[in-house]
């Protein structure tokens, strides 16, 4: 019986470090999936707002049309107060990387429409290239950014620059404020 106990103690000493290493690795993987790094989440949010496929542009137009139809049905002709379908679309599209207040602000300032309008006017998908983040020293969790906007054929369609502020939303970093300037290269 004493011999079995010694074997169990020896096994415990060999197995315990392995279990602790696996546990630490699992925690790191969960952290990366759940919250992710601040910079990675900022890049994700910027890629979402600056990129646009033709299908996304069509889906956005459909959400606008449905929202406007609801406003007419609700006798709010000329007013877009009943824009629940548009809000649902924007939250579904951007809610994983942006706070609700950020989405609301970007919708009111029409910032979401920049890449959509560019994709529609060029009749091509728009994607982000050379996205650069520079940490601002005067504000925590805030970056200046710049990026090139590229067509699906690889041609440069414009440049984007601005700032992005991040905050924790539960366990995940999300964009809380985005300022954006887009300079289009085409006319």
Backbone as numpy.savetxt, mean C-alpha at the origin, in Angstrom:
# Nx Ny Nz CAx CAy CAz Cx Cy Cz
15.46 -46.95 35.90 14.65 -45.76 35.90 15.51 -44.50 35.90
16.59 -44.52 36.68 17.49 -43.38 36.76 18.19 -43.17 35.42
18.46 -44.28 34.74 19.11 -44.20 33.44 18.21 -43.50 32.42
16.92 -43.83 32.44 15.96 -43.18 31.53 15.87 -41.70 31.82
15.91 -41.33 33.10 15.81 -39.94 33.48 17.02 -39.16 32.95
18.22 -39.76 33.03 19.42 -39.11 32.51 19.34 -38.92 31.00
18.78 -39.90 30.31 18.63 -39.81 28.86 17.66 -38.68 28.51
16.55 -38.57 29.24 15.57 -37.51 29.00 16.19 -36.14 29.25
16.99 -36.00 30.29 17.63 -34.73 30.60 18.61 -34.36 29.48
19.40 -35.33 29.02 20.34 -35.07 27.93 19.60 -34.67 26.66
18.53 -35.39 26.34 17.73 -35.05 25.16 17.16 -33.63 25.29
16.70 -33.31 26.48 16.14 -31.98 26.72 17.19 -30.91 26.46
18.41 -31.11 26.88 19.48 -30.15 26.68 19.83 -30.00 25.20
19.66 -31.06 24.44 19.93 -30.98 22.99 18.75 -30.41 22.22
17.57 -30.75 22.64 16.37 -30.34 21.91 15.97 -28.91 22.25
16.14 -28.48 23.48 15.72 -27.15 23.91 16.31 -26.03 23.06
17.63 -26.02 22.79 18.16 -24.95 21.92 17.56 -24.96 20.52
17.32 -26.15 19.98 16.72 -26.26 18.65 15.31 -25.68 18.67
14.55 -26.01 19.69 13.18 -25.49 19.82 13.20 -23.97 19.94
14.13 -23.43 20.72 14.21 -21.98 20.89 14.59 -21.29 19.58
15.50 -21.90 18.82 15.88 -21.33 17.53 14.69 -21.33 16.57
13.97 -22.43 16.53 12.79 -22.51 15.66 11.72 -21.51 16.09
11.55 -21.35 17.38 10.57 -20.39 17.90 10.96 -18.97 17.48
12.24 -18.63 17.63 12.71 -17.30 17.23 12.52 -17.07 15.73
12.80 -18.09 14.93 12.61 -17.98 13.49 11.14 -17.78 13.15
10.27 -18.50 13.84 8.83 -18.35 13.62 8.35 -16.96 13.97
8.86 -16.39 15.04 8.47 -15.04 15.44 8.94 -14.03 14.39
10.15 -14.20 13.88 10.66 -13.29 12.84 9.82 -13.38 11.57
9.46 -14.58 11.17 8.64 -14.75 9.97 7.28 -14.10 10.18
6.70 -14.31 11.34 5.39 -13.71 11.63 5.48 -12.19 11.64
6.55 -11.65 12.20 6.73 -10.20 12.20 6.81 -9.67 10.78
7.60 -10.32 9.94 7.75 -9.87 8.56 6.42 -9.93 7.81
5.62 -10.97 8.04 4.34 -11.11 7.35 3.30 -10.18 7.95
3.27 -10.06 9.26 2.23 -9.29 9.92 2.45 -7.80 9.83
3.56 -7.32 10.31 3.79 -5.90 10.35 4.71 -5.44 9.26
5.68 -6.24 8.96 6.64 -5.88 7.95 7.49 -4.71 8.37
8.49 -4.43 7.59 9.34 -3.30 7.90 8.65 -2.02 7.46
9.01 -0.96 8.12 8.44 0.35 7.83 8.71 0.76 6.38
9.95 0.61 5.94 10.31 1.02 4.58 9.61 0.15 3.53
9.53 -1.14 3.78 8.85 -2.04 2.83 7.37 -1.69 2.71
6.72 -1.40 3.81 5.30 -1.03 3.77 5.10 0.31 3.07
6.03 1.25 3.26 5.94 2.54 2.56 6.05 2.32 1.05
6.99 1.47 0.63 7.15 1.18 -0.79 5.91 0.49 -1.36
5.31 -0.40 -0.57 4.09 -1.09 -1.01 2.97 -0.08 -1.26
2.77 0.83 -0.32 1.71 1.85 -0.46 1.97 2.72 -1.69
3.21 3.12 -1.89 3.54 3.98 -3.04 3.38 3.22 -4.36
3.78 1.97 -4.38 3.57 1.18 -5.59 2.09 1.06 -5.91
1.26 0.91 -4.89 -0.18 0.79 -5.13 -0.78 2.07 -5.69
-0.38 3.20 -5.15 -1.00 4.45 -5.59 -0.43 4.94 -6.92
0.82 4.58 -7.22 1.45 5.07 -8.45 1.28 4.13 -9.64
0.98 2.87 -9.39 0.79 1.90 -10.47 -0.69 1.79 -10.82
-0.97 1.47 -12.07 -2.36 1.27 -12.48 -2.40 0.43 -13.75
-3.19 -0.63 -13.69 -3.42 -1.43 -14.90 -4.66 -0.90 -15.60
-4.85 -1.29 -16.84 -6.05 -0.91 -17.57 -7.29 -1.45 -16.85
-7.20 -2.67 -16.31 -8.32 -3.27 -15.60 -8.66 -2.46 -14.34
-7.64 -2.02 -13.61 -7.89 -1.20 -12.42 -8.56 0.11 -12.79
-8.16 0.71 -13.90 -8.79 1.95 -14.36 -10.26 1.71 -14.69
-10.56 0.59 -15.34 -11.96 0.25 -15.64 -12.75 -0.01 -14.37
-12.16 -0.70 -13.42 -12.84 -0.97 -12.14 -13.12 0.32 -11.38
-12.17 1.25 -11.44 -12.37 2.54 -10.78 -13.51 3.30 -11.44
-13.53 3.32 -12.77 -14.63 3.98 -13.49 -15.98 3.36 -13.11
-16.02 2.04 -13.01 -17.26 1.35 -12.64 -17.69 1.74 -11.23
-16.74 1.87 -10.31 -17.08 2.28 -8.93 -17.61 3.71 -8.91
-17.03 4.59 -9.73 -17.51 5.98 -9.82 -18.94 6.01 -10.37
-19.17 5.26 -11.44 -20.49 5.23 -12.07 -21.53 4.68 -11.09
-21.20 3.61 -10.39 -22.13 3.03 -9.42 -22.41 3.99 -8.27
-21.38 4.68 -7.82 -21.55 5.66 -6.75 -22.44 6.81 -7.20
-22.22 7.29 -8.43 -23.06 8.37 -8.97 -24.50 7.90 -9.15
-24.69 6.65 -9.58 -26.05 6.11 -9.76 -26.76 6.04 -8.42
-26.06 5.67 -7.36 -26.67 5.64 -6.04 -27.06 7.03 -5.58
-26.22 8.03 -5.92 -26.54 9.41 -5.53 -27.82 9.86 -6.20
-28.01 9.50 -7.48 -29.23 9.87 -8.19 -30.42 9.14 -7.58
-30.25 7.86 -7.28 -31.32 7.07 -6.67 -31.71 7.65 -5.32
-30.73 8.16 -4.58 -30.99 8.73 -3.26 -31.41 10.19 -3.35
-31.71 10.65 -4.57 -32.12 12.03 -4.83 -31.08 13.05 -4.40
-29.84 12.70 -4.61 -28.74 13.60 -4.30 -28.09 14.04 -5.60
-28.90 14.37 -6.59 -28.40 14.72 -7.91 -27.37 15.84 -7.79
-26.21 15.60 -8.40 -25.14 16.59 -8.36 -24.28 16.48 -7.12
-24.71 15.72 -6.15 -23.93 15.56 -4.93 -23.41 14.14 -4.86
-22.21 13.99 -4.41 -21.66 12.64 -4.23 -21.50 12.42 -2.73
-22.61 12.46 -2.02 -22.58 12.19 -0.59 -22.75 10.70 -0.34
-23.46 10.03 -1.19 -23.68 8.60 -1.04 -22.66 7.85 -1.90
-21.40 7.99 -1.53 -20.34 7.38 -2.33 -19.80 6.12 -1.67
-20.69 5.34 -1.10 -20.27 4.12 -0.40 -19.57 3.13 -1.32
-20.04 2.96 -2.54 -19.41 2.01 -3.47 -17.99 2.44 -3.80
-17.78 3.73 -3.99 -16.45 4.23 -4.26 -15.55 4.03 -3.03
-16.05 4.33 -1.86 -15.27 4.12 -0.64 -14.94 2.65 -0.45
-15.92 1.79 -0.68 -15.66 0.35 -0.56 -14.56 -0.08 -1.53
-14.62 0.42 -2.75 -13.61 0.09 -3.75 -12.23 0.55 -3.28
-12.12 1.80 -2.82 -10.83 2.35 -2.41 -10.28 1.63 -1.18
-11.13 1.32 -0.22 -10.68 0.60 0.98 -10.24 -0.80 0.60
-10.98 -1.46 -0.28 -10.60 -2.80 -0.73 -9.26 -2.75 -1.47
-9.07 -1.73 -2.28 -7.86 -1.60 -3.08 -6.64 -1.20 -2.24
-6.83 -0.29 -1.27 -5.68 0.30 -0.58 -5.67 0.09 0.94
-6.68 -0.54 1.49 -6.81 -0.67 2.94 -5.71 -1.45 3.63
-5.03 -2.34 2.92 -3.94 -3.09 3.55 -2.68 -2.26 3.73
-2.56 -1.18 2.97 -1.32 -0.40 3.06 -1.53 1.06 3.49
-2.81 1.50 3.61 -3.09 2.88 3.99 -4.19 2.91 5.04
-4.10 3.89 5.94 -5.15 4.06 6.94 -6.41 4.60 6.26
-7.54 4.43 6.93 -8.80 4.91 6.37 -8.75 6.43 6.16
-8.18 7.15 7.12 -8.12 8.61 6.98 -7.22 9.02 5.82
-6.16 8.26 5.56 -5.29 8.53 4.41 -6.06 8.31 3.11
-6.82 7.22 3.05 -7.63 6.92 1.86 -8.64 8.04 1.62
-9.31 8.48 2.68 -10.29 9.57 2.57 -9.63 10.84 2.03
-8.48 11.19 2.58 -7.79 12.41 2.16 -7.33 12.32 0.70
-6.81 11.16 0.31 -6.36 10.99 -1.07 -7.54 11.01 -2.05
-8.69 10.52 -1.61 -9.88 10.56 -2.46 -10.37 12.00 -2.62
-10.40 12.75 -1.51 -10.87 14.13 -1.58 -9.93 15.02 -2.41
-8.63 14.76 -2.33 -7.67 15.57 -3.08 -7.48 15.05 -4.51
-8.16 13.97 -4.84 -8.11 13.35 -6.17 -6.72 12.80 -6.52
-5.94 12.52 -5.51 -4.60 11.98 -5.73 -4.66 10.59 -6.35
-5.67 9.79 -6.00 -5.81 8.46 -6.57 -5.93 8.49 -8.09
-6.45 9.57 -8.62 -6.76 9.64 -10.04 -5.53 9.87 -10.92
-4.40 10.24 -10.32 -3.21 10.57 -11.11 -2.76 9.40 -11.98
-2.51 8.25 -11.38 -2.03 7.11 -12.17 -3.14 6.54 -13.03
-4.38 6.64 -12.58 -5.52 6.16 -13.36 -5.66 7.00 -14.64
-5.58 8.32 -14.48 -5.69 9.21 -15.64 -4.53 8.99 -16.61
-3.34 8.76 -16.07 -2.18 8.52 -16.92 -2.34 7.21 -17.70
-2.79 6.16 -17.02 -3.01 4.87 -17.68 -4.08 4.98 -18.76
-5.15 5.73 -18.46 -6.23 5.88 -19.43 -5.79 6.72 -20.63
-5.06 7.81 -20.39 -4.68 8.67 -21.50 -3.64 8.01 -22.41
-2.81 7.15 -21.85 -1.81 6.45 -22.66 -2.28 5.07 -23.11
-3.44 4.66 -22.65 -4.02 3.33 -22.90 -2.98 2.22 -22.69
-2.35 2.26 -21.55 -1.36 1.26 -21.17 -1.31 1.14 -19.65
-0.78 0.03 -19.19 -0.55 -0.12 -17.75 0.59 0.79 -17.34
0.54 1.27 -16.11 1.60 2.11 -15.56 2.18 1.37 -14.36
3.49 1.31 -14.29 4.15 0.68 -13.15 5.26 1.60 -12.65
5.73 1.30 -11.45 6.75 2.12 -10.79 8.13 1.53 -11.05
9.08 2.42 -11.28 10.46 2.02 -11.47 11.34 2.98 -10.67
12.44 2.47 -10.18 13.43 3.29 -9.47 12.82 4.07 -8.31
12.01 3.42 -7.51 11.41 4.06 -6.33 12.49 4.24 -5.27
12.67 5.47 -4.85 13.69 5.79 -3.86 13.04 6.48 -2.66
13.34 5.98 -1.47 12.87 6.58 -0.22 14.06 7.20 0.49
13.88 8.41 1.01 14.89 9.07 1.81 14.25 9.46 3.14
14.76 8.88 4.22 14.21 9.14 5.55 14.38 10.61 5.89
13.30 11.22 6.37 13.36 12.63 6.78 13.86 12.69 8.22
14.79 13.57 8.46 15.36 13.67 9.81 14.48 14.51 10.72
13.62 15.35 10.15 12.79 16.23 10.97 11.50 15.58 11.44
11.13 14.42 10.91 9.89 13.75 11.30 10.13 12.24 11.40
9.56 11.63 12.43 9.66 10.19 12.55 8.73 9.52 11.55
9.13 8.34 11.10 8.33 7.53 10.19 7.85 8.32 8.97
8.70 9.18 8.45 8.34 9.99 7.28 9.49 9.93 6.28
9.12 9.81 4.99 10.10 9.70 3.92 9.75 10.67 2.80
10.79 11.21 2.15 10.63 11.84 0.84 10.80 10.71 -0.16
10.11 10.78 -1.27 10.25 9.72 -2.27 10.30 10.30 -3.67
10.87 9.52 -4.57 10.85 9.84 -5.99 10.78 8.52 -6.74
10.18 8.55 -7.93 10.04 7.34 -8.73 9.81 7.72 -10.18
10.15 6.79 -11.06 9.80 6.92 -12.46 8.54 6.11 -12.70
7.68 6.61 -13.56 6.48 5.88 -13.96 6.71 5.36 -15.37
6.55 4.06 -15.54 6.90 3.38 -16.77 5.66 2.73 -17.39
5.55 2.76 -18.71 4.46 2.08 -19.40 4.76 0.58 -19.47
3.77 -0.19 -19.90 3.99 -1.64 -20.03 5.01 -1.96 -21.11
5.23 -1.03 -22.03 6.25 -1.21 -23.07 7.65 -0.83 -22.58
7.73 -0.26 -21.37 9.02 0.12 -20.81 9.40 1.57 -21.05
8.50 2.35 -21.67 8.78 3.76 -21.91 8.47 4.57 -20.65
9.26 5.61 -20.42 9.00 6.46 -19.26 7.79 7.35 -19.56
6.82 7.33 -18.65 5.59 8.10 -18.82 5.58 9.35 -17.95
6.41 9.36 -16.91 6.44 10.50 -16.01 7.30 10.21 -14.80
7.32 11.20 -13.91 8.03 11.05 -12.65 7.08 11.43 -11.52
7.34 10.86 -10.37 6.53 11.17 -9.19 7.47 11.50 -8.05
7.02 12.42 -7.19 7.78 12.76 -6.00 6.82 13.25 -4.93
7.27 13.19 -3.70 6.43 13.66 -2.61 6.92 13.14 -1.28
6.00 13.05 -0.33 6.32 12.53 1.01 5.29 11.48 1.39
5.73 10.58 2.26 4.84 9.57 2.82 5.14 9.45 4.31
4.09 9.56 5.11 4.20 9.38 6.56 3.54 8.06 6.90
4.15 7.33 7.82 3.67 6.01 8.20 3.28 6.00 9.68
2.32 5.14 10.02 1.95 4.93 11.42 1.54 3.48 11.61
1.62 3.04 12.85 1.19 1.67 13.17 -0.33 1.65 13.24
-0.92 0.70 12.54 -2.36 0.47 12.59 -2.51 -0.96 13.09
-2.72 -1.11 14.38 -2.69 -2.43 14.98 -1.25 -2.91 15.01
-0.96 -3.99 14.30 0.40 -4.51 14.27 1.10 -4.22 12.95
0.45 -3.51 12.06 0.98 -3.30 10.72 1.24 -1.83 10.45
2.36 -1.54 9.78 2.64 -0.18 9.35 1.79 0.14 8.13
1.17 1.34 8.16 0.37 1.81 7.03 0.67 3.28 6.76
0.46 3.68 5.52 0.62 5.09 5.17 -0.49 5.88 5.83
-0.13 6.97 6.50 -1.13 7.82 7.15 -1.31 9.15 6.40
-0.32 9.53 5.60 -0.43 10.76 4.81 0.53 10.64 3.63
0.03 10.99 2.46 0.85 10.97 1.25 0.63 12.28 0.50
1.72 12.96 0.18 1.65 14.10 -0.73 2.32 13.65 -2.02
1.79 14.07 -3.13 2.25 13.53 -4.40 2.20 14.59 -5.50
3.27 14.66 -6.26 3.33 15.46 -7.48 3.74 14.53 -8.60
2.99 14.55 -9.68 3.31 13.72 -10.86 3.57 14.66 -12.04
4.73 14.49 -12.63 5.08 15.24 -13.85 5.01 14.26 -15.01
4.04 14.48 -15.89 3.88 13.60 -17.04 4.80 14.02 -18.16
5.33 13.05 -18.89 6.25 13.34 -19.99 5.55 13.47 -21.32
4.29 13.09 -21.39 3.56 13.14 -22.66 2.58 14.31 -22.65
2.10 14.67 -23.81 1.06 15.71 -23.92 -0.03 15.24 -24.83
